[in-house]
Amino acid sequence: MATAPATLERVARMSFAQVYPLYVTKLERKGRTKAELDEVITWLTGFDEAAIAQHVADQTTFAEFFERSTLHQNASLITGVICGVRVEEIEEPLMQQVRYLDKLVDELAKGKAMEKVLRS
């Protein structure tokens, strides 16, 4: 599924620092922790907790964030629907990577066990 160029550009310029606190808030409301969020981000991107904090402090864009990451070899196992779109059908790599992260956060918020979220 193709993403509109304007949408893709907007997402690419969006700061990871804008979205990260929203993820934290969402998960804490559901009884999960910031540490669990960081574990998911580390699994997906290869960034450790210090690198995640640095990206937040530097206001890194999503485009830069995912350019600098090393996606986990099992990231392609992340499937399902997020915002009405199947993540495995998204054509643009950046949009798919952002949706991978969204999907993992949603699974955590829904109470899924960490082993299942991390596809282990």
BALOBA-1460 file (C-alpha; in Angstrom, 3 decimals):
// residues 120
<rec num="1" residu="m" x="0.000" y="0.000" z="0.000"/>
<rec num="2" residu="a" x="1.396" y="3.360" z="-1.033"/>
<rec num="3" residu="t" x="1.457" y="6.357" z="1.287"/>
<rec num="4" residu="a" x="0.662" y="9.839" z="0.003"/>
<rec num="5" residu="p" x="3.883" y="11.840" z="-0.570"/>
<rec num="6" residu="a" x="2.702" y="14.672" z="1.697"/>
<rec num="7" residu="t" x="2.011" y="12.220" z="4.526"/>
<rec num="8" residu="l" x="5.365" y="10.526" z="4.068"/>
<rec num="9" residu="e" x="7.163" y="13.884" z="4.153"/>
<rec num="10" residu="r" x="5.290" y="14.945" z="7.300"/>
<rec num="11" residu="v" x="6.171" y="11.703" z="9.089"/>
<rec num="12" residu="a" x="9.819" y="11.897" z="7.964"/>
<rec num="13" residu="r" x="10.144" y="15.407" z="9.455"/>
<rec num="14" residu="m" x="8.299" y="14.546" z="12.680"/>
<rec num="15" residu="s" x="10.531" y="14.520" z="15.732"/>
<rec num="16" residu="f" x="10.930" y="11.242" z="17.617"/>
<rec num="17" residu="a" x="10.969" y="13.425" z="20.753"/>
<rec num="18" residu="q" x="7.378" y="14.530" z="20.020"/>
<rec num="19" residu="v" x="6.087" y="10.962" z="19.881"/>
<rec num="20" residu="y" x="8.186" y="9.247" z="22.561"/>
<rec num="21" residu="p" x="6.387" y="10.884" z="25.552"/>
<rec num="22" residu="l" x="3.050" y="9.949" z="23.971"/>
<rec num="23" residu="y" x="4.155" y="6.316" z="23.832"/>
<rec num="24" residu="v" x="5.254" y="6.502" z="27.492"/>
<rec num="25" residu="t" x="1.941" y="8.028" z="28.575"/>
<rec num="26" residu="k" x="-0.093" y="5.473" z="26.627"/>
<rec num="27" residu="l" x="1.812" y="2.556" z="28.137"/>
<rec num="28" residu="e" x="1.808" y="3.894" z="31.700"/>
<rec num="29" residu="r" x="-1.970" y="4.366" z="31.499"/>
<rec num="30" residu="k" x="-2.183" y="0.655" z="30.665"/>
<rec num="31" residu="g" x="0.098" y="-0.415" z="33.528"/>
<rec num="32" residu="r" x="3.272" y="-0.812" z="31.453"/>
<rec num="33" residu="t" x="6.558" y="1.004" z="32.036"/>
<rec num="34" residu="k" x="8.978" y="3.298" z="30.236"/>
<rec num="35" residu="a" x="11.590" y="0.552" z="30.673"/>
<rec num="36" residu="e" x="9.365" y="-1.839" z="28.700"/>
<rec num="37" residu="l" x="8.985" y="0.777" z="25.957"/>
<rec num="38" residu="d" x="12.760" y="1.208" z="25.829"/>
<rec num="39" residu="e" x="13.177" y="-2.569" z="25.629"/>
<rec num="40" residu="v" x="10.859" y="-2.686" z="22.610"/>
<rec num="41" residu="i" x="12.637" y="0.230" z="20.914"/>
<rec num="42" residu="t" x="16.007" y="-1.396" z="21.614"/>
<rec num="43" residu="w" x="14.835" y="-4.678" z="20.101"/>
<rec num="44" residu="l" x="13.499" y="-2.973" z="16.972"/>
<rec num="45" residu="t" x="16.261" y="-0.416" z="16.358"/>
<rec num="46" residu="g" x="19.369" y="-1.643" z="18.156"/>
<rec num="47" residu="f" x="19.573" y="1.600" z="20.181"/>
<rec num="48" residu="d" x="20.320" y="1.248" z="23.886"/>
<rec num="49" residu="e" x="18.599" y="3.368" z="26.549"/>
<rec num="50" residu="a" x="21.283" y="6.084" z="26.372"/>
<rec num="51" residu="a" x="20.968" y="6.332" z="22.584"/>
<rec num="52" residu="i" x="17.187" y="6.566" z="22.839"/>
<rec num="53" residu="a" x="17.524" y="9.388" z="25.378"/>
<rec num="54" residu="q" x="20.018" y="11.139" z="23.097"/>
<rec num="55" residu="h" x="17.625" y="10.944" z="20.141"/>
<rec num="56" residu="v" x="14.920" y="12.481" z="22.315"/>
<rec num="57" residu="a" x="17.281" y="15.246" z="23.502"/>
<rec num="58" residu="d" x="18.516" y="15.946" z="19.952"/>
<rec num="59" residu="q" x="14.966" y="16.156" z="18.549"/>
<rec num="60" residu="t" x="15.947" y="13.562" z="15.916"/>
<rec num="61" residu="t" x="13.433" y="13.238" z="13.081"/>
<rec num="62" residu="f" x="11.874" y="9.870" z="12.365"/>
<rec num="63" residu="a" x="13.811" y="9.771" z="9.077"/>
<rec num="64" residu="e" x="17.133" y="10.260" z="10.905"/>
<rec num="65" residu="f" x="16.112" y="7.928" z="13.728"/>
<rec num="66" residu="f" x="15.439" y="5.003" z="11.439"/>
<rec num="67" residu="e" x="18.369" y="5.800" z="9.094"/>
<rec num="68" residu="r" x="20.724" y="5.436" z="12.058"/>
<rec num="69" residu="s" x="19.048" y="2.291" z="13.376"/>
<rec num="70" residu="t" x="19.765" y="-1.327" z="12.635"/>
<rec num="71" residu="l" x="16.387" y="-3.020" z="12.379"/>
<rec num="72" residu="h" x="16.108" y="-6.361" z="14.110"/>
<rec num="73" residu="q" x="16.306" y="-9.314" z="11.739"/>
<rec num="74" residu="n" x="12.836" y="-10.432" z="12.868"/>
<rec num="75" residu="a" x="11.162" y="-7.046" z="12.309"/>
<rec num="76" residu="s" x="9.463" y="-8.460" z="9.226"/>
<rec num="77" residu="l" x="7.573" y="-10.825" z="11.556"/>
<rec num="78" residu="i" x="5.614" y="-7.809" z="12.826"/>
<rec num="79" residu="t" x="2.261" y="-8.141" z="11.119"/>
<rec num="80" residu="g" x="-1.258" y="-6.949" z="11.645"/>
<rec num="81" residu="v" x="-3.306" y="-3.812" z="11.316"/>
<rec num="82" residu="i" x="-2.380" y="-0.405" z="12.663"/>
<rec num="83" residu="c" x="-4.526" y="2.636" z="11.834"/>
<rec num="84" residu="g" x="-6.527" y="0.491" z="9.432"/>
<rec num="85" residu="v" x="-3.500" y="-0.552" z="7.370"/>
<rec num="86" residu="r" x="-1.687" y="-3.905" z="7.354"/>
<rec num="87" residu="v" x="1.931" y="-3.144" z="8.287"/>
<rec num="88" residu="e" x="3.281" y="-5.889" z="6.030"/>
<rec num="89" residu="e" x="1.661" y="-4.208" z="3.001"/>
<rec num="90" residu="i" x="3.195" y="-0.742" z="3.493"/>
<rec num="91" residu="e" x="5.514" y="-0.018" z="0.562"/>
<rec num="92" residu="e" x="7.667" y="2.856" z="1.882"/>
<rec num="93" residu="p" x="10.406" y="1.606" z="4.234"/>
<rec num="94" residu="l" x="10.253" y="4.605" z="6.599"/>
<rec num="95" residu="m" x="6.488" y="4.442" z="6.979"/>
<rec num="96" residu="q" x="6.667" y="0.699" z="7.545"/>
<rec num="97" residu="q" x="9.345" y="1.137" z="10.225"/>
<rec num="98" residu="v" x="7.283" y="3.800" z="12.015"/>
<rec num="99" residu="r" x="4.255" y="1.511" z="11.878"/>
<rec num="100" residu="y" x="6.334" y="-1.396" z="13.201"/>
<rec num="101" residu="l" x="7.074" y="0.728" z="16.256"/>
<rec num="102" residu="d" x="3.429" y="1.767" z="16.580"/>
<rec num="103" residu="k" x="2.339" y="-1.870" z="16.356"/>
<rec num="104" residu="l" x="4.783" y="-2.977" z="19.061"/>
<rec num="105" residu="v" x="3.610" y="-0.174" z="21.367"/>
<rec num="106" residu="d" x="-0.023" y="-1.150" z="20.752"/>
<rec num="107" residu="e" x="0.714" y="-4.782" z="21.555"/>
<rec num="108" residu="l" x="2.395" y="-3.776" z="24.825"/>
<rec num="109" residu="a" x="-0.538" y="-1.526" z="25.711"/>
<rec num="110" residu="k" x="-2.957" y="-4.400" z="25.095"/>
<rec num="111" residu="g" x="-1.103" y="-6.493" z="27.676"/>
<rec num="112" residu="k" x="0.706" y="-8.890" z="25.367"/>
<rec num="113" residu="a" x="3.633" y="-10.722" z="26.967"/>
<rec num="114" residu="m" x="7.026" y="-9.205" z="26.151"/>
<rec num="115" residu="e" x="8.231" y="-12.508" z="24.610"/>
<rec num="116" residu="k" x="5.409" y="-12.341" z="22.069"/>
<rec num="117" residu="v" x="5.864" y="-8.628" z="21.393"/>
<rec num="118" residu="l" x="9.566" y="-9.192" z="20.675"/>
<rec num="119" residu="r" x="8.861" y="-12.136" z="18.388"/>
<rec num="120" residu="s" x="11.081" y="-14.446" z="20.405"/>
